[in-house]
Amino acid sequence: MVKTDLKPATVSVRINPDVKKRAIEKLAKSGLSLSDYTRIAITSVANDGLPKYFGIPNSEVLGAVNEMIDDATGKTHMPETHSLKELKERLNDD
């Protein structure tokens, strides 16, 4: 049961200004403010935990993770280059 006599807590986050602007615009179309949505999301996690989809990374995230693993284990995606000219040649070689 939630006590209603408690003073509300404040949550502060840092986010890219463009992302914030776009989120505000999209939420407004649904009649929600950024504060409304944040309150809904945090309350939902507190009551029900993270949504199942939250833990499933998209292909971009999986690719980045795999690249970090390869880097950490010494595997490379691109042969080593020793000059800017050589790098440009490898990048332009389709």
Beta strands, then each sheet from edge to edge (+ up, - down):
end
